[in-house]
Amino acid sequence: MPGTHGRLNAGELTQGEVKELYAKAQEAEADKDTFSIYQLKQGDETRDFRFEPYNRLQAAGNVVDKANYELVYSAELTPGTSLEDIYTRFNIEHPKDFKGHSLSVSDVVVLHQNGQDAAHYVDSFGYKEVPEFLQEQTQQPEKINPLKHVEDTIEQNDNNFDGIINNTPTVDELEAKVKAGEQISLVDLAEAIKADKERGKEKPSIRAQLKADKERTGKKKNTKQKSQDLERS
């Protein structure tokens, strides 16, 4: 049809104008204040988190991870509606289209207000704000040591980086060096003894070995000094 190129159904709006209006409509929808209810997924993997107060969750080294949850309800947040209002409503007067269980400890309510999101954990008493819910979680904190990667990459021989001795040689290893004719320092020995104590093991034989070596060295020096004194006399 002539004269309609770039228009929809011979209307007055071009495709570009329609797309622009659609985008504005989406923005307007996104800017609406809303609330969303998340509840833990069913299954054994979330059993330990279900209905747990926030302090017990933290004590166990767990976080409120969005990956463990599913969205069960979302609606517009009318002016003046509080978190307590939402709790009451979803315990006493469930909306007909609400398919989850009554709002309980371990559930999360996300409020979207003024373009900002805030996550709130339903606790034993009231709510606890949980910003971590809105962050990407890759691994439960109890499964990792936050210093492990740093230690592995930069610690090398600095055993005191995190206060945990992890690469100090054992007393056995130092003893093997002594038997092989190598010299070791008293600092190395002290650190090895400390490390072995940390590992639940202590072997004092090398100390006796070092003491004997020191005494032999001392005797040799004394003998050499006496010989020099005799030569001078």
C-alpha positions as CSV (number, residue, x, y, z in Angstrom):
1,M,0.0,0.0,0.0
2,P,1.7,3.3,-1.1
3,G,2.7,5.8,1.5
4,T,2.6,3.3,4.4
5,H,6.2,2.2,4.4
6,G,7.5,2.4,8.0
7,R,4.0,2.6,9.5
8,L,1.8,0.0,11.2
9,N,-1.5,-0.9,9.6
10,A,-1.5,2.4,7.7
11,G,-1.7,4.2,11.1
12,E,-0.3,7.5,12.1
13,L,2.6,6.1,14.1
14,T,5.9,4.9,12.7
15,Q,7.4,1.7,14.0
16,G,10.0,3.7,15.8
17,E,7.4,5.8,17.5
18,V,5.5,2.7,18.6
19,K,8.7,1.2,20.0
20,E,9.4,4.4,21.9
21,L,5.9,4.4,23.4
22,Y,6.2,0.7,24.4
23,A,9.5,1.4,26.1
24,K,8.0,4.3,28.1
25,A,5.1,2.1,29.1
26,Q,7.6,-0.5,30.4
27,E,9.5,2.1,32.3
28,A,6.2,3.3,33.9
29,E,5.4,-0.2,34.9
30,A,8.9,-0.8,36.3
31,D,8.6,2.4,38.4
32,K,5.5,1.2,40.1
33,D,5.9,0.4,43.8
34,T,5.5,-3.4,44.3
35,F,6.1,-6.1,46.8
36,S,7.2,-9.6,46.1
37,I,7.1,-12.7,48.3
38,Y,9.8,-15.4,48.0
39,Q,9.6,-18.7,49.7
40,L,12.2,-21.5,49.9
41,K,12.1,-24.1,47.2
42,Q,10.9,-27.6,48.2
43,G,13.6,-30.3,48.5
44,D,16.3,-31.6,50.8
45,E,18.8,-28.9,49.8
46,T,16.7,-26.2,51.6
47,R,15.6,-28.3,54.5
48,D,18.2,-26.8,56.9
49,F,17.2,-23.3,56.0
50,R,13.4,-23.7,56.3
51,F,11.7,-21.8,59.2
52,E,15.1,-20.9,60.7
53,P,15.4,-17.6,62.6
54,Y,18.0,-15.3,61.1
55,N,20.5,-15.5,64.0
56,R,20.6,-19.3,63.8
57,L,21.1,-19.1,60.1
58,Q,24.0,-16.8,60.6
59,A,25.4,-18.9,63.4
60,A,25.5,-21.9,61.0
61,G,27.5,-19.8,58.5
62,N,24.6,-19.6,56.0
63,V,23.3,-16.6,54.1
64,V,19.9,-15.8,52.6
65,D,20.6,-16.8,49.1
66,K,18.1,-16.0,46.4
67,A,19.1,-19.1,44.5
68,N,17.3,-21.2,47.2
69,Y,14.0,-19.3,46.8
70,E,11.2,-19.0,44.3
71,L,8.9,-16.1,43.7
72,V,5.4,-17.1,44.8
73,Y,3.5,-13.7,44.6
74,S,4.0,-10.2,43.4
75,A,1.6,-7.2,43.4
76,E,1.4,-3.5,43.5
77,L,2.4,-1.9,46.8
78,T,-0.4,0.6,47.6
79,P,0.5,3.7,49.5
80,G,0.6,3.3,53.3
81,T,1.1,-0.5,53.1
82,S,3.7,-1.7,55.6
83,L,5.6,-4.9,56.0
84,E,3.4,-5.8,59.0
85,D,0.3,-5.2,56.9
86,I,1.7,-7.7,54.3
87,Y,2.5,-10.2,57.1
88,T,-1.1,-9.9,58.5
89,R,-2.7,-10.2,55.1
90,F,-0.8,-13.3,54.0
91,N,-1.5,-15.0,57.3
92,I,-5.2,-14.2,57.8
93,E,-6.7,-13.1,54.4
94,H,-4.8,-14.8,51.6
95,P,-5.5,-13.4,48.2
96,K,-7.3,-15.9,46.0
97,D,-4.4,-16.0,43.5
98,F,-1.8,-16.6,46.3
99,K,-0.5,-20.2,46.0
100,G,2.2,-20.2,48.7
101,H,2.0,-21.1,52.4
102,S,1.2,-18.5,55.1
103,L,4.0,-16.0,55.5
104,S,6.4,-17.6,57.9
105,V,10.0,-17.4,59.3
106,S,12.6,-17.8,56.5
107,D,10.3,-16.2,53.8
108,V,11.6,-13.0,52.1
109,V,9.5,-9.9,51.2
110,V,11.1,-7.6,48.6
111,L,9.8,-4.1,48.5
112,H,10.3,-2.1,45.2
113,Q,9.9,1.6,46.1
114,N,11.1,4.6,44.2
115,G,13.0,2.5,41.8
116,Q,14.9,0.8,44.7
117,D,14.7,-2.8,46.0
118,A,15.0,-3.8,49.7
119,A,14.8,-7.4,50.9
120,H,13.3,-8.3,54.3
121,Y,13.7,-11.7,56.0
122,V,10.7,-12.8,58.0
123,D,12.3,-13.4,61.4
124,S,11.0,-14.8,64.7
125,F,10.0,-11.2,65.7
126,G,9.4,-8.8,62.9
127,Y,11.7,-8.6,59.8
128,K,15.4,-8.4,59.2
129,E,16.8,-6.5,56.2
130,V,18.9,-8.9,54.1
131,P,20.8,-7.0,51.3
132,E,22.7,-10.2,50.5
133,F,19.4,-11.6,49.1
134,L,19.7,-9.2,46.2
135,Q,23.4,-10.1,45.5
136,E,24.6,-13.0,43.5
137,Q,25.8,-15.8,45.7
138,T,28.2,-18.4,44.2
139,Q,29.0,-20.5,47.2
140,Q,27.9,-20.9,50.8
141,P,30.4,-19.1,53.1
142,E,30.8,-22.2,55.3
143,K,32.1,-24.1,52.3
144,I,35.0,-21.7,51.6
145,N,37.8,-20.0,53.4
146,P,37.8,-16.3,52.2
147,L,41.6,-16.2,52.8
148,K,42.4,-19.5,51.1
149,H,42.8,-18.1,47.6
150,V,44.9,-15.1,48.8
151,E,47.0,-17.4,50.9
152,D,47.6,-19.8,48.1
153,T,48.6,-17.1,45.7
154,I,50.7,-14.7,47.7
155,E,51.6,-16.3,51.0
156,Q,54.2,-18.8,49.7
157,N,56.7,-18.8,52.6
158,D,55.0,-16.2,54.8
159,N,53.4,-18.5,57.3
160,N,52.0,-15.7,59.4
161,F,49.7,-14.2,56.7
162,D,46.6,-15.6,58.3
163,G,48.0,-16.9,61.6
164,I,47.8,-20.5,60.4
165,I,50.9,-22.4,59.8
166,N,50.4,-24.3,56.6
167,N,53.8,-24.6,54.8
168,T,56.3,-24.8,57.7
169,P,58.5,-27.9,57.5
170,T,58.0,-30.5,60.1
171,V,60.5,-31.5,62.7
172,D,61.0,-34.8,60.8
173,E,61.9,-32.9,57.7
174,L,64.4,-30.7,59.5
175,E,65.9,-33.7,61.1
176,A,66.4,-35.3,57.7
177,K,68.2,-32.2,56.6
178,V,70.5,-32.3,59.6
179,K,71.3,-36.0,58.9
180,A,72.0,-35.1,55.3
181,G,74.6,-32.6,56.5
182,E,72.5,-29.5,55.8
183,Q,72.5,-26.6,58.3
184,I,69.3,-25.3,59.8
185,S,68.6,-22.3,62.0
186,L,67.2,-22.2,65.5
187,V,64.4,-20.1,64.1
188,D,63.5,-22.8,61.6
189,L,63.5,-25.3,64.5
190,A,61.3,-23.2,66.7
191,E,58.8,-22.7,63.9
192,A,58.8,-26.4,63.1
193,I,58.2,-27.3,66.8
194,K,55.3,-24.8,66.9
195,A,53.9,-26.2,63.7
196,D,54.1,-29.8,64.9
197,K,52.2,-28.8,68.1
198,E,49.5,-27.3,65.9
199,R,49.4,-30.5,64.0
200,G,49.2,-32.4,67.3
201,K,52.7,-33.8,67.1
202,E,56.0,-33.0,68.7
203,K,59.3,-34.7,68.1
204,P,62.1,-33.5,70.4
205,S,64.9,-35.7,69.1
206,I,66.2,-33.1,66.7
207,R,66.7,-30.7,69.6
208,A,68.9,-33.2,71.2
209,Q,70.7,-33.6,67.9
210,L,71.3,-29.9,67.5
211,K,72.4,-29.6,71.1
212,A,74.9,-32.4,70.6
213,D,76.2,-30.8,67.4
214,K,76.5,-27.4,69.2
215,E,78.5,-29.1,72.0
216,R,80.8,-30.8,69.5
217,T,81.3,-27.5,67.7
218,G,82.1,-25.8,71.0
219,K,84.6,-28.6,72.0
220,K,86.3,-28.2,68.6
221,K,86.7,-24.5,69.1
222,N,88.1,-25.0,72.6
223,T,90.6,-27.6,71.4
224,K,91.7,-25.3,68.6
225,Q,92.1,-22.4,71.0
226,K,94.2,-24.5,73.4
227,S,96.4,-25.6,70.6
228,Q,97.0,-22.0,69.5
229,D,97.8,-21.1,73.1
230,L,100.3,-23.9,73.4
231,E,102.0,-22.8,70.2
232,R,102.3,-19.2,71.4
233,S,103.8,-20.4,74.7
